[in-house]
Amino acid sequence: MNPRLAQLVCDYQASVRCAVELMQQCAIPLPASNSDWAGLDIPEQGQLTGGIRYFKHGYGCAVHLPTAIVSFDFGE
């Protein structure tokens, strides 16, 4: 694999991991599936620890980390 692409994937995964950890710290549970996430009764948008904003969309979420916005889906 191209080393730059490998680094990009690694950075993305680290950002998603950080976002999910922040969500769990704010009592937003890690869903077992994408449909569990879609049915989760949380506000569509809100703030996590440190004023980090999130936006729930479909099967995923966008989180405005200090370094970048990361968007990802839950499930398969």
C-alpha positions as CSV (number, residue, x, y, z in Angstrom):
1,M,0.0,0.0,0.0
2,N,1.1,3.5,-0.7
3,P,2.7,4.9,2.5
4,R,0.8,8.2,2.2
5,L,-2.5,6.4,1.8
6,A,-1.7,4.1,4.8
7,Q,-1.0,7.2,6.9
8,L,-4.3,8.8,5.8
9,V,-6.2,5.7,6.8
10,C,-4.4,5.6,10.2
11,D,-5.1,9.3,10.8
12,Y,-8.8,8.8,9.9
13,Q,-9.2,5.8,12.2
14,A,-7.5,7.7,15.1
15,S,-9.9,10.6,14.6
16,V,-12.9,8.3,14.6
17,R,-11.6,6.6,17.8
18,C,-11.2,10.0,19.5
19,A,-14.7,11.0,18.5
20,V,-16.3,7.8,19.7
21,E,-14.4,8.1,23.0
22,L,-15.7,11.6,23.5
23,M,-19.3,10.5,22.7
24,Q,-19.0,7.6,25.3
25,Q,-17.7,10.1,27.9
26,C,-20.9,12.1,27.4
27,A,-23.0,9.0,28.0
28,I,-23.8,8.4,24.3
29,P,-23.7,4.6,24.0
30,L,-21.7,2.7,21.4
31,P,-24.4,1.1,19.2
32,A,-24.3,-2.6,18.3
33,S,-25.5,-1.8,14.8
34,N,-26.3,1.0,12.3
35,S,-30.0,0.6,13.0
36,D,-29.4,0.8,16.7
37,W,-27.6,4.1,16.1
38,A,-30.4,5.4,13.8
39,G,-33.0,4.6,16.5
40,L,-30.9,6.0,19.4
41,D,-32.9,8.8,21.1
42,I,-30.3,11.5,21.4
43,P,-30.5,15.1,20.0
44,E,-29.6,15.4,16.3
45,Q,-26.9,17.9,17.2
46,G,-25.2,18.8,20.4
47,Q,-21.9,19.3,22.3
48,L,-19.5,16.9,23.7
49,T,-16.8,17.5,26.4
50,G,-14.8,20.6,25.6
51,G,-17.5,22.1,23.5
52,I,-16.9,19.7,20.6
53,R,-19.9,19.7,18.4
54,Y,-21.5,16.6,16.8
55,F,-24.2,16.1,14.2
56,K,-26.1,12.8,14.0
57,H,-27.0,11.8,10.5
58,G,-28.6,8.6,9.2
59,Y,-26.3,5.7,10.2
60,G,-23.5,8.0,11.3
61,C,-22.2,11.1,12.9
62,A,-20.0,14.1,12.1
63,V,-17.8,15.3,15.0
64,H,-16.0,18.7,14.9
65,L,-12.7,17.8,16.5
66,P,-10.2,20.6,17.1
67,T,-8.0,19.4,14.2
68,A,-10.7,18.5,11.7
69,I,-14.3,17.4,11.2
70,V,-14.6,13.6,11.0
71,S,-17.7,11.9,9.6
72,F,-18.3,8.2,10.0
73,D,-21.0,5.5,10.0
74,F,-21.7,2.8,12.6
75,G,-22.2,-0.8,11.7
76,E,-21.2,-2.9,8.7
